[in-house]
Amino acid sequence: MMQVMNNTFLMVVHQENSSTGRVGERLQAHGYTLDVRCPMIGQALPQELSDYAGIVMFGGPMSANDEHLPGIRAELDWLPSVLHAKLPFLGICLGAQLMARVLGSTVDLHPEGHAEIGYYPIAPTSAGRELFQQSLHVYHWHREGFQVPASAELLAQGDIFQNQAYRYNKHVYGIQFHPEVTLDIMERWLMNGAQRLKLCGAQQAALHRQGYQQFDTELGNWLERFLQNWLEPQAAY
């Protein structure tokens, strides 16, 4: 097992104006510094990973199947080196889908054309009870979902997209939802992504704001528990 001896987290985002949100805030509160890279605007991903304590790969409006985009192709080519380095990795939405592809699985649209945009409930599987403890409502913004890689464990399930969280080799996690979202991020997505609210199954803006008031504290508490369990002690794997 490897003992990580530094305090920098690599944060991979997919738009120039993307925010690492609450995940970045909580990592900084735990004493980590952030190195934010955006391959979609041509920023290089580091080939030497021993300088990092872990990696978070966030969501974005593109598809994990958009291999014609240089940024997506670069991430698919780079992720095997993350697995080889055995670093703590958290993939959020698109990040989870990209890692699922690298692990040999697929990413597809919902067979009935549904999207999850808003707050929807998820429930732990038997393998995920320690991580999730109980059902909770989480924030989604996606219309594609991952199949769970054969080598990974399914940790949480949903009603619309069944596969909501997986774990591979104890330190690699993929989640379909967005614990990083703050109220400011939500409002920006609602404004910039208003057309997505017309998709089948998407919740209207008022329900997003209502859900934030009702469910965000619990989701923030879940994120804090997850980070503490994932990174203690000093992210040793």
C-alpha positions, 0 to 999 in steps of 0.5 A: 500500500502507498502512503501519500506524502503531499497535500495537493489535489488535482481537480480536473474540470471540463469548462473554463469557468467551472467551479470545484464548488463544495468539494474544493472548499471541503478539501481546502478545509482539510488542508489540501491545496488545489491544482485545477486543470481543464483539458477541454481548453488545452491544459495538459494533464500531469504525467507525473502523479507522485506529486498529488494526494488524489484526483477529483474529475468533475462533470461537464456538458459533453459525453464520455463517448465524445472521443472526437473532442481532444479533451475527452480523448486526452482524459480517456488516454490519461486515466489508466495512469491514475489507476496505475498510480493507485491514487484516491480518485473521485469521478463525479458524473462525467468523471465517473462515466469516463472512468467507467469506460476506462474500466471496460464498461459503457456509458449510454442514454436512458433507454426511454429517453429520461434525464435526471436533472434536479433532486432524486432519491438514491438508496444504498446497496448491501455493499454501499451501506457503510458509505451511504448508511441510508437513502438520501436525495442528491442533485443530478444533472445528466441524461447518460449513465454508466454501466458498472464495470465488472471489476467494481462494486455497485454502492447505490441505486436510483429509480430512473438510472439504476447505477448511481455509485461504484467503487473499484479497488477501495480507493477509486469512486464514481458517483452519478450525482453532484455533491459539489453543487452550491446554490450559486452553481445551481443558479448558474446551471439553471440559467445557462442550461435552461434548455435541459429543463425541457428534457423528459423527467427534468425538474423545473427550476422551482423544484431545484430551489425547493430541493436545495432548501430541503436536501442540501444540508444532508448531502453536504453532511454525506460529502464530509463523511465521505471525504473523511473516510476516503482520505484518512489517514492521509489517503493511504492505499 
